[in-house]
Amino acid sequence: MKKMLLCIMLGMLAIGPAVGSDEKPAEPPAPDQAQNAEKAAAVNAMSEIQKVSYSLGAQWGGGLKKAKVDVDLPHLIQGLQDAMGDKETLMSDAEMKQIMITFQQSMMLKRQEEQKRQIEENKAEQTAFLEENAKKEGVVTLPSGLQYKVLTSGNGKSPTVKDTVKVNYRGTLPDGAEFDSTEKRGMPGEFQVGRVIAGWTEALQLMKEGDKWQLFIPSELAYKDTGRPNIPPGKMLIYEVELLEVIPAETAENPATPGTAIIPNPTANTSGQGK
């Protein structure tokens, strides 16, 4: 019975929000010194098993809240007490298993519907943004839908799809929220041109060493409807990219390594360390 209860709790916690959700958890107010002292005193008064018990409850509660699981707390507590106290539960293991299967299916459907709504909103935002952006001075729109603006012109060579490039870059969402940058990483990124998102692959082959461009990449040329951590599904991306060096394919030490940025193509068979 206890094993069944644990499986149910883990199953509930596994039902999380959609990947790349736009929603950000609210920042809790900073506690004052009196609150900190009160908390410390309460924790110091606990035994080890009490600390473990509280930690389990807080983690389960936080997971349920994050997953937007609506529970009836008195019955949740009763279920815990019955199972932990070796009492006969109101429902059999088989009944509870079926209830949780049905519940998880319902939660998955809700999550899929929410993600679909989110994608539709992001695509509408993308269309409006790119239409207005195309009217701005210096912005070039390519047949693929990719837009770019030249910030600095270089006079070096351009890479081919098999070459490796060394770049500085900064990636943001349309609202300006930064999701990745080489400045934060403390070193340039190094990637094979053909093993990054489609918008980068297209733009890099048009750039020359020394160029610095601003790229406006539709979601269809980025992570499509999948999203990534910090990148909601269906979201367009904005990058500033400076092409520092082109390393020809025949001289690159390891041209198949995509590097550490968030931009490698997620369908490529690589082990990039994206966020």
Sine and cosine of phi, psi and omega as CSV:
sin_phi,cos_phi,sin_psi,cos_psi,sin_omega,cos_omega
0.00,0.00,-0.68,0.73,0.01,-1.00
-0.90,0.45,-0.63,0.77,0.04,-1.00
-0.89,0.45,-0.65,0.76,0.03,-1.00
-0.89,0.46,-0.67,0.74,0.00,-1.00
-0.89,0.46,-0.69,0.73,0.01,-1.00
-0.89,0.46,-0.67,0.74,0.02,-1.00
-0.88,0.48,-0.65,0.76,0.01,-1.00
-0.90,0.44,-0.72,0.70,-0.02,-1.00
-0.89,0.45,-0.69,0.72,0.02,-1.00
-0.90,0.43,-0.61,0.79,0.03,-1.00
-0.89,0.45,-0.63,0.78,0.01,-1.00
-0.92,0.39,-0.65,0.76,-0.01,-1.00
-0.94,0.34,-0.41,0.91,-0.01,-1.00
-0.95,0.31,-0.28,0.96,-0.01,-1.00
-1.00,0.07,1.00,0.07,-0.05,-1.00
-0.98,-0.17,0.03,-1.00,0.04,-1.00
-0.93,0.36,0.29,-0.96,-0.01,-1.00
-0.87,0.49,0.52,-0.86,0.04,-1.00
-0.85,0.52,0.67,-0.74,0.04,-1.00
0.92,0.39,0.51,0.86,-0.03,-1.00
-0.86,0.51,0.57,-0.82,0.06,-1.00
-0.94,0.33,-0.38,0.93,-0.10,-1.00
-0.96,0.28,0.69,-0.73,0.05,-1.00
-0.89,-0.45,0.68,-0.73,-0.01,-1.00
-0.89,0.45,0.62,-0.79,-0.01,-1.00
-0.92,0.38,0.65,-0.76,0.04,-1.00
-0.96,0.26,0.83,-0.56,0.03,-1.00
-0.94,0.35,0.52,-0.86,0.02,-1.00
-0.90,0.44,0.58,-0.82,-0.01,-1.00
-0.92,0.38,0.80,-0.60,0.00,-1.00
-0.95,0.32,0.55,-0.83,0.05,-1.00
-1.00,0.08,0.04,-1.00,-0.08,-1.00
-0.89,0.45,-0.60,0.80,0.00,-1.00
-0.90,0.43,-0.66,0.75,0.03,-1.00
-0.91,0.43,-0.66,0.75,0.02,-1.00
-0.88,0.48,-0.67,0.74,0.00,-1.00
-0.91,0.41,-0.63,0.78,0.01,-1.00
-0.91,0.42,-0.68,0.73,0.03,-1.00
-0.89,0.45,-0.70,0.71,-0.02,-1.00
-0.88,0.48,-0.64,0.77,0.01,-1.00
-0.91,0.41,-0.66,0.76,0.00,-1.00
-0.90,0.43,-0.67,0.75,0.00,-1.00
-0.92,0.38,-0.67,0.75,-0.01,-1.00
-0.89,0.45,-0.45,0.89,-0.01,-1.00
-0.99,0.16,-0.18,0.98,-0.04,-1.00
-0.99,0.13,0.53,-0.85,0.20,-0.98
-0.98,0.18,0.16,-0.99,-0.01,-1.00
-0.88,0.47,-0.66,0.75,-0.01,-1.00
-0.92,0.38,-0.53,0.85,0.06,-1.00
-0.93,0.38,-0.63,0.78,0.04,-1.00
-0.90,0.43,-0.68,0.73,0.03,-1.00
-0.89,0.46,-0.70,0.72,-0.02,-1.00
-0.89,0.46,-0.70,0.72,0.01,-1.00
-0.90,0.43,-0.66,0.75,-0.01,-1.00
-0.88,0.48,-0.67,0.74,0.04,-1.00
-0.88,0.48,-0.71,0.70,0.00,-1.00
-0.89,0.45,-0.68,0.73,-0.01,-1.00
-0.91,0.41,-0.65,0.76,0.00,-1.00
-0.93,0.37,-0.70,0.72,0.04,-1.00
-0.89,0.46,-0.71,0.70,0.00,-1.00
-0.88,0.47,-0.69,0.73,0.03,-1.00
-0.90,0.44,-0.64,0.77,0.02,-1.00
-0.91,0.41,-0.66,0.75,0.02,-1.00
-0.90,0.43,-0.64,0.77,0.01,-1.00
-0.92,0.39,-0.69,0.72,0.00,-1.00
-0.89,0.46,-0.62,0.78,0.00,-1.00
-0.98,0.17,-0.03,1.00,0.01,-1.00
0.86,0.52,0.68,0.73,0.05,-1.00
-1.00,-0.04,0.87,-0.49,0.00,-1.00
-1.00,0.04,0.91,-0.42,-0.01,-1.00
-0.85,-0.52,0.41,-0.91,0.12,-0.99
-1.00,-0.09,0.95,-0.30,-0.16,-0.99
-0.85,0.52,-0.70,0.72,0.02,-1.00
-0.85,0.53,-0.66,0.75,0.00,-1.00
-0.96,0.27,-0.51,0.86,0.10,-1.00
-0.89,0.46,-0.72,0.69,0.01,-1.00
-0.90,0.43,-0.65,0.76,0.02,-1.00
-0.88,0.47,-0.66,0.75,0.03,-1.00
-0.88,0.47,-0.67,0.74,0.04,-1.00
-0.89,0.46,-0.72,0.69,-0.04,-1.00
-0.90,0.44,-0.68,0.74,0.00,-1.00
-0.90,0.44,-0.72,0.69,-0.05,-1.00
-0.93,0.36,-0.72,0.70,-0.03,-1.00
-0.95,0.32,-0.43,0.90,0.01,-1.00
-1.00,-0.05,0.18,0.98,0.00,-1.00
0.84,0.54,0.53,0.85,0.08,-1.00
-1.00,0.04,0.35,-0.94,0.06,-1.00
-0.95,0.32,0.82,-0.57,-0.02,-1.00
-0.98,0.22,0.36,-0.93,-0.05,-1.00
-0.93,0.37,-0.39,0.92,0.01,-1.00
-0.78,-0.62,0.45,-0.89,0.03,-1.00
-0.97,0.24,0.25,-0.97,0.06,-1.00
-0.84,0.54,-0.68,0.74,-0.02,-1.00
-0.90,0.44,-0.65,0.76,0.02,-1.00
-0.91,0.42,-0.70,0.72,0.00,-1.00
-0.91,0.42,-0.62,0.79,0.03,-1.00
-0.87,0.48,-0.70,0.71,-0.01,-1.00
-0.92,0.39,-0.63,0.78,0.05,-1.00
-0.86,0.51,-0.69,0.72,-0.04,-1.00
-0.95,0.31,-0.56,0.83,0.07,-1.00
-0.89,0.46,-0.72,0.69,0.02,-1.00
-0.89,0.45,-0.66,0.75,0.00,-1.00
-0.90,0.44,-0.72,0.70,-0.01,-1.00
-0.89,0.45,-0.63,0.78,0.05,-1.00
-0.89,0.46,-0.65,0.76,0.03,-1.00
-0.90,0.44,-0.68,0.74,0.01,-1.00
-0.92,0.40,-0.64,0.77,0.03,-1.00
-0.89,0.45,-0.66,0.76,0.02,-1.00
-0.89,0.45,-0.68,0.73,0.04,-1.00
-0.89,0.46,-0.65,0.76,0.01,-1.00
-0.91,0.42,-0.66,0.75,0.03,-1.00
-0.90,0.44,-0.65,0.76,0.03,-1.00
-0.91,0.41,-0.64,0.77,0.02,-1.00
-0.91,0.41,-0.66,0.76,0.02,-1.00
-0.91,0.41,-0.63,0.78,0.05,-1.00
-0.88,0.48,-0.69,0.73,0.03,-1.00
-0.89,0.45,-0.67,0.75,-0.01,-1.00
-0.90,0.44,-0.68,0.73,0.01,-1.00
-0.89,0.46,-0.69,0.72,0.01,-1.00
-0.87,0.49,-0.67,0.75,0.03,-1.00
-0.91,0.41,-0.67,0.74,0.00,-1.00
-0.92,0.40,-0.61,0.80,0.02,-1.00
-0.92,0.38,-0.64,0.77,0.04,-1.00
-0.90,0.43,-0.66,0.75,0.05,-1.00
-0.89,0.45,-0.67,0.75,0.01,-1.00
-0.88,0.48,-0.73,0.68,-0.01,-1.00
-0.86,0.52,-0.73,0.68,0.00,-1.00
-0.90,0.44,-0.67,0.74,-0.02,-1.00
-0.89,0.45,-0.76,0.65,-0.07,-1.00
-0.92,0.38,-0.56,0.83,0.04,-1.00
-0.89,0.45,-0.69,0.73,0.01,-1.00
-0.95,0.30,-0.63,0.77,-0.03,-1.00
-0.90,0.43,-0.56,0.83,-0.01,-1.00
-0.89,0.46,-0.39,0.92,-0.03,-1.00
-0.99,0.11,-0.19,0.98,-0.09,-1.00
-0.98,0.20,0.52,-0.85,-0.03,-1.00
-0.88,0.47,0.73,-0.68,0.07,-1.00
1.00,0.05,-0.13,0.99,-0.02,-1.00
-1.00,0.05,0.80,-0.60,0.02,-1.00
-0.95,-0.31,0.75,-0.66,0.04,-1.00
-0.95,-0.32,0.83,-0.55,0.00,-1.00
-1.00,-0.04,0.33,-0.94,-0.02,-1.00
-0.83,0.56,-0.49,0.87,-0.01,-1.00
-0.94,0.33,-0.28,0.96,-0.10,-1.00
0.97,-0.25,-0.25,0.97,0.06,-1.00
-0.91,0.42,0.69,-0.72,0.09,-1.00
-0.88,-0.47,0.55,-0.84,0.07,-1.00
-0.55,-0.83,0.35,-0.94,0.07,-1.00
-0.69,-0.73,0.78,-0.63,-0.01,-1.00
-0.98,0.18,0.85,-0.53,0.04,-1.00
-0.99,-0.12,-0.64,0.77,0.04,-1.00
-0.61,-0.79,0.69,-0.73,-0.01,-1.00
-0.98,-0.19,0.74,-0.68,0.09,-1.00
-0.95,-0.30,0.02,-1.00,-0.01,-1.00
-0.72,-0.70,0.36,0.93,0.01,-1.00
-1.00,0.07,-0.28,-0.96,-0.04,-1.00
-1.00,0.04,0.35,-0.94,0.04,-1.00
-0.99,-0.16,0.55,-0.84,0.00,-1.00
-0.99,0.11,0.37,-0.93,0.19,-0.98
-0.99,-0.15,0.10,-0.99,-0.07,-1.00
-0.90,0.43,-0.39,0.92,-0.02,-1.00
-1.00,-0.06,-0.18,0.98,0.00,-1.00
-0.96,0.27,0.30,-0.95,0.11,-0.99
-0.96,-0.29,0.60,-0.80,-0.01,-1.00
-0.84,-0.55,0.49,-0.87,0.13,-0.99
-0.93,-0.37,0.82,-0.57,-0.14,-0.99
-0.66,-0.75,0.45,-0.89,0.31,-0.95
-0.97,-0.22,0.59,-0.81,-0.01,-1.00
-0.40,-0.91,0.31,-0.95,0.13,-0.99
-0.63,-0.78,0.80,-0.59,-0.03,-1.00
-0.93,-0.37,0.74,-0.67,0.02,-1.00
-0.70,-0.71,0.30,-0.95,0.18,-0.98
-1.00,0.06,0.20,-0.98,-0.02,-1.00
-0.84,0.54,-0.45,0.89,0.01,-1.00
-0.99,0.10,0.06,1.00,0.04,-1.00
1.00,-0.06,-0.09,1.00,0.00,-1.00
-0.92,0.38,0.85,-0.53,-0.03,-1.00
-0.99,0.13,0.73,-0.68,0.04,-1.00
-0.91,-0.41,-0.21,0.98,0.02,-1.00
-0.19,-0.98,0.49,-0.87,0.09,-1.00
-0.25,-0.97,0.53,-0.85,0.05,-1.00
-0.95,0.31,-0.44,0.90,0.03,-1.00
-0.88,0.47,-0.68,0.73,0.03,-1.00
-0.92,0.38,-0.55,0.83,-0.01,-1.00
-0.97,0.22,-0.34,0.94,0.06,-1.00
0.99,0.15,0.22,0.97,0.01,-1.00
-0.28,-0.96,0.43,-0.90,0.04,-1.00
-0.90,0.44,0.37,-0.93,0.11,-0.99
-1.00,0.00,0.51,-0.86,0.01,-1.00
-0.73,-0.68,0.87,-0.50,-0.12,-0.99
-0.62,-0.78,0.47,-0.88,0.20,-0.98
-0.98,0.18,0.74,-0.68,-0.13,-0.99
-0.84,0.54,-0.62,0.78,-0.05,-1.00
-0.99,0.13,0.06,1.00,-0.08,-1.00
-0.85,-0.52,0.51,0.86,0.09,-1.00
-0.84,-0.55,-0.01,-1.00,-0.01,-1.00
-0.87,0.49,0.44,-0.90,-0.13,-0.99
-0.84,0.54,-0.62,0.79,0.01,-1.00
-0.89,0.46,-0.62,0.78,0.06,-1.00
-0.94,0.35,-0.71,0.70,-0.02,-1.00
-0.83,0.55,-0.70,0.72,0.00,-1.00
-0.92,0.40,-0.72,0.69,-0.07,-1.00
-0.93,0.37,-0.68,0.73,-0.07,-1.00
-0.86,0.50,-0.60,0.80,-0.02,-1.00
-0.95,0.32,-0.26,0.97,0.06,-1.00
-1.00,-0.07,-0.27,0.96,-0.06,-1.00
-1.00,0.05,0.32,-0.95,0.10,-1.00
-0.87,-0.49,0.40,-0.92,0.08,-1.00
-0.82,0.58,0.74,-0.67,-0.04,-1.00
0.99,-0.13,-0.27,0.96,0.04,-1.00
-0.94,0.35,0.56,-0.83,0.20,-0.98
-0.76,-0.66,0.89,-0.45,-0.06,-1.00
-0.86,-0.51,0.41,-0.91,0.21,-0.98
-0.97,-0.26,0.82,-0.57,-0.04,-1.00
-0.95,-0.31,0.68,-0.73,0.08,-1.00
-0.89,-0.46,0.97,-0.22,-0.22,-0.98
-0.95,-0.30,0.91,-0.42,0.08,-1.00
-0.87,0.49,0.44,-0.90,-0.03,-1.00
-0.86,0.51,-0.49,0.87,0.01,-1.00
-0.90,0.44,-0.39,0.92,0.02,-1.00
-0.97,-0.25,0.16,0.99,0.00,-1.00
-0.84,-0.54,-0.94,-0.33,-0.06,-1.00
-0.96,-0.29,0.25,0.97,0.09,-1.00
0.78,0.63,-0.71,-0.70,-0.05,-1.00
-1.00,-0.08,0.16,0.99,-0.04,-1.00
-1.00,0.07,-0.71,0.70,-0.06,-1.00
0.97,0.22,0.08,-1.00,0.07,-1.00
-0.56,-0.83,0.21,-0.98,0.12,-0.99
-0.80,0.60,0.78,-0.62,-0.04,-1.00
0.97,0.26,0.00,1.00,0.07,-1.00
-0.81,-0.59,0.96,-0.28,-0.01,-1.00
-0.90,0.44,0.45,-0.89,0.04,-1.00
-0.89,0.46,0.65,-0.76,0.02,-1.00
0.97,0.24,0.24,0.97,-0.07,-1.00
-1.00,-0.08,0.73,-0.69,0.12,-0.99
-0.97,0.24,0.35,-0.93,-0.06,-1.00
-0.81,-0.59,0.48,-0.88,0.06,-1.00
-0.84,-0.55,0.78,-0.62,0.01,-1.00
-0.80,-0.60,0.56,-0.83,0.33,-0.94
-0.96,-0.27,0.84,-0.54,-0.09,-1.00
-0.81,-0.58,0.80,-0.60,0.09,-1.00
-0.91,-0.41,0.88,-0.48,-0.02,-1.00
-1.00,0.08,0.95,-0.30,-0.07,-1.00
-1.00,0.08,-0.67,0.74,-0.12,-0.99
-0.38,-0.92,0.61,-0.79,0.13,-0.99
-0.96,-0.27,0.82,-0.58,0.02,-1.00
-0.95,-0.32,0.95,-0.30,-0.05,-1.00
-0.82,0.57,0.54,-0.84,-0.08,-1.00
-0.83,0.56,-0.60,0.80,-0.08,-1.00
-0.96,0.27,-0.26,0.97,-0.01,-1.00
-0.93,-0.36,-0.20,0.98,-0.02,-1.00
-0.91,0.42,0.73,-0.68,-0.03,-1.00
-0.92,0.40,-0.65,0.76,-0.03,-1.00
-0.56,-0.83,0.94,0.34,-0.12,-0.99
-0.90,0.44,-0.28,0.96,-0.04,-1.00
-1.00,0.08,-0.12,0.99,-0.02,-1.00
-0.99,0.14,0.86,-0.51,-0.08,-1.00
-0.98,0.20,-0.17,0.99,0.02,-1.00
1.00,-0.02,-0.38,-0.93,-0.16,-0.99
-0.90,-0.44,0.15,0.99,-0.08,-1.00
-1.00,0.06,0.08,-1.00,0.00,-1.00
-1.00,0.07,-0.03,1.00,-0.14,-0.99
-1.00,0.02,-0.26,0.97,0.00,-1.00
-0.81,0.59,0.57,-0.82,0.00,-1.00
-0.86,0.51,0.85,-0.53,-0.06,-1.00
-0.92,0.40,-0.22,0.97,0.01,-1.00
-1.00,0.01,-0.19,0.98,-0.02,-1.00
-0.96,0.29,0.49,-0.87,0.00,-1.00
-1.00,0.06,0.96,0.27,-0.04,-1.00
-0.75,-0.66,0.06,-1.00,0.02,-1.00
-0.82,-0.57,0.71,0.71,0.00,-1.00
-0.86,0.51,0.48,-0.88,-0.08,-1.00
-0.99,-0.16,0.68,0.73,0.01,-1.00
-0.85,0.53,0.33,-0.94,-0.03,-1.00
-0.86,0.52,0.00,0.00,0.00,0.00
